[in-house]
Amino acid sequence: QVQLVESGGGLAQAGGSLRLSCAASESIFNFNVMGWYRQAPGKQRELVATVTLTGSTNYADSVKGRFTISRDTTKNTVNLQMNSLRFEDTAVYYCSVRKRFGGDYWGQGTQVTVSS
């Protein structure tokens, strides 16, 4: 039912920045949690960052201080500002939400490639 569309992926140089956006098909107030996950080649999918209805955020240790997750209630989006990018940030990034009364939804993913 919930549709999530990621955008903003692409190629960046190490030390550069990139901003990902996830547009939801309904009000983000319907979601207890919104977040970003990623999967690098040959590795398991991992949590990158999440934000709750109350505004609490959680980040993977590897991205703390470099990435920032935020919400835009007007546009029904969750964003991920990625600064000081490293080669190891290269992965497919997925947007995910959890409905207030249960149910998880995922976007199709967007590729982020960081060159040295």
C-alpha positions in Angstrom: 0.0 0.0 0.0 2.7 2.5 1.0 4.9 3.5 -1.9 8.4 4.9 -1.3 10.5 6.4 -4.0 14.2 7.2 -3.4 16.1 9.8 -5.3 19.4 11.6 -5.1 21.8 8.7 -5.5 24.7 8.9 -7.8 28.4 9.3 -8.0 30.5 11.4 -5.6 34.1 11.8 -4.8 35.6 10.9 -1.4 35.1 13.8 0.9 32.2 15.0 -1.1 28.5 15.2 -0.2 25.2 13.7 -1.5 21.6 14.1 -0.4 19.1 11.3 -0.6 15.4 11.8 -0.5 12.6 9.3 0.1 9.1 10.4 -0.9 6.2 8.6 0.7 2.7 8.2 -0.8 1.0 9.2 2.5 1.5 11.4 5.5 4.8 10.6 7.4 2.8 11.0 10.6 1.5 7.5 9.8 4.9 6.0 10.4 6.5 5.2 13.8 9.9 5.0 12.2 11.5 6.1 9.0 15.0 5.2 8.0 17.7 4.4 5.6 19.5 1.1 5.2 22.3 0.1 2.8 23.8 -3.0 1.3 27.3 -3.0 -0.1 28.5 -5.6 -2.6 29.2 -8.9 -0.8 27.9 -7.6 2.5 24.7 -7.8 4.6 22.2 -5.0 4.7 22.8 -2.7 7.6 21.1 0.2 9.3 22.3 3.6 8.4 20.0 6.0 10.2 16.4 6.2 11.6 14.1 8.8 12.9 11.0 8.3 15.0 7.7 10.3 15.3 9.2 12.0 18.4 12.2 13.0 16.5 14.6 10.6 18.1 17.5 9.6 15.7 19.8 6.7 15.6 22.9 6.3 13.5 25.3 3.5 12.7 28.7 4.1 14.3 30.3 4.3 10.9 28.2 7.3 9.8 27.9 9.3 13.0 29.0 12.8 12.6 28.9 12.6 8.8 25.3 11.7 8.0 22.1 13.5 9.1 18.6 12.1 8.8 15.6 14.5 8.7 11.9 14.7 7.8 9.9 17.1 5.8 6.2 16.8 6.8 5.1 19.1 4.0 6.6 17.0 1.3 6.2 13.7 3.1 9.8 12.9 2.7 12.7 11.6 4.8 16.1 12.8 3.8 19.7 11.7 4.4 22.4 14.3 4.1 25.7 12.5 3.5 28.8 14.5 4.1 32.5 13.5 4.1 31.8 10.5 2.0 34.1 7.6 2.0 34.7 4.8 -0.5 33.2 2.3 1.9 29.9 4.3 1.8 29.4 2.8 -1.6 26.2 0.8 -1.5 22.6 0.5 -2.5 20.6 2.7 -0.1 17.0 1.7 0.8 14.3 3.8 2.4 12.1 2.0 4.9 9.1 2.9 7.1 7.1 1.2 9.8 3.4 2.0 10.0 2.0 3.1 13.4 -0.1 -0.1 13.7 2.4 -2.4 12.1 3.7 -3.2 8.7 7.1 -2.4 7.1 7.6 -1.0 3.6 10.7 -0.6 1.5 11.7 1.4 -1.5 13.5 -0.1 -4.5 16.8 1.4 -3.5 19.2 4.0 -5.0 22.8 3.4 -5.9 25.5 5.5 -4.2 29.0 5.3 -5.5 31.9 7.0 -3.9 35.2 7.2 -5.8 38.6 7.8 -4.3 
